Amino acid sequence: MSGIGAWLGGGAALIAAGLCWLLMRHLHHLPAMTHPWLHRALIAGMYCAGAVAVVTVAGQWVLHLIQRIGGFAGGTAPGSGIGWALVTIGALFLAAAVFVALVWAPDVSVAWVALVTPLMLALAPGGFAHHLYDITAGPAQQAVSQLATWAGG
């Protein structure tokens, strides 16, 4: 694989995010009683797509870029300054927002937040936020791989 395809890995994250986007666009055609469960599926699917996108070359480049920019605010290493505090609090806030939306108040707009939550969790240098990313990354990659295979990718 060469060129842009190498940056995006196998493309499974794009396929999963694209399928979620299609479901968002055509959700109103489905029965209303299924919407809360479909919103939960969208949130979970977008989180999984984001977790897979983080481990691609493009995702690692974005992580490195954010860490370099965060260096201007004291860095993101534990105890290093305001950058570390912002990344940790932001990651925990996004994770809590996605969890609350997934369990109690499913809303389709949270799916976009769920897409970037793994990036923030991966930025957290340690502690609970990074362990949350470590725990969810493996199952997320498996789910996206199966979804991409099912879709013909």
N, C-alpha and C positions, 0 to 999 in steps of 0.2 A: 504494500500500500504506500502511495506517495502523495505528496501535495497536501491539499486541505483534508483529504480523507484520513491521513495519518494523524492530523491534529484532533480529529473528532473521534478517534478510536474506531470501533466497528460501526458506529452510527446508531447503536441501540438506544442511547439516551434521546437522540433526535426523533427516532421512530416512536418511542413511548410518549414523549412530550407532544409530538404531532397527533398521535391518536387521542390524547387527552384534550388537545385543542379542538379536534374535530367533534369530540363528544360535547365540549362546551358550546360549540357553535350550534349543534343540533339537539341540545338537551330539551328544548321547549316542545319538541315533537313527541317526546315520551310521556307516559302517564305521570301526572303530578305526584302521585303517592310514591313513586320511585325516586323522586328528586333528592331527598335527603341522603339516600344510600348511594346514588350516583355522584353526589357532591363529595361524599366520603371517599368513593373510589377515585375521583379526580384528584383530591388532595393527596391520597396515598400514591397514586401514579406519578404525580408531579414531583413529590418528594423523592420517590425512587429514581426518576429521571435525573433529578438534580444530583443525587448521590453518585450516580454513574458518570455524569458529566464532570464531576470534580476530579475523578481519577484519570481522565483523558489528558493528553498533552495540553490541549487548550485550557482545561480546568486547572492544571498545575501552573500554567503560565499566568492565569488570572490570580491564583493564590499567591504566587511569587510577586506579582505586580502590587497587589494589595498590601502584602507584607512590607515591600519596599516603601510604598507610600505611607504606611503606618509607622515606618521608621522616623518620619518627621515628627510624629506625636509621641516619641519615646519608645517605639517598638511594640511588638506584641508578645514578647517573652514575659513569663510570669514575674510580676513585681516590677516591671520596667517603666511603667508610667501610664499616662492617660490612654494610650493606644490599647494596651492590654485590658484596661478596665472597659473601654468601649466595645472591644471585640467580645469579651466575655459576657457582658451584660446584654449586648445585642443578640448574641447567639442564644442565650438562655431565654430572652424575650421572644425571639422568633420561634424557638422550639415550643415554648409554652403556648403561643398563639396557634400554632399548627395543631398541637395536642388538643386544646380546647375546641377548636373548630372540628377536629376529627371526631371527638367524642360527643360534645354537647350541642354545638351550634354550627352544623355544616353549612358552609357558604362557598359558592363557586369562586369568589374573588380571592379566597385564602389559598387556592391552588397555585397562584403565581407567587405568593409568599413561600409556600412549601417548596417551590422550585429552587429558591435561593437559600433556603435554610441549611441544607447540607454544606454549602460553601462557607457560611458563617460558622457552623459547627466545626468544620475542618480547619478554619482559621484559629479557633481557640487553641492555645498552645498546650493545654492540659486541663486536668480537673474534670468535673462532671460533663461539661459541654463537649469536650473532645471525646470522652468515653461514650457519650450518647451517639456521636457520629460513628465511632468504631463499632458499636453494637449493631447499628442499623445499616451500615454500608454493605455488609455481606448479603443479607437477605434482600436488600434493595437491588443489588446487582443481579441476583438470581431472578428476581421477579421481572426486571426489565429485559433480561436476556430471553426469558420465556415469552414475554409479550412481543418482543421483536421477532422471534422465531415464528410465533403464531401469526403475526401480521405479514410474514413473508420476507422478513429482513435478514 
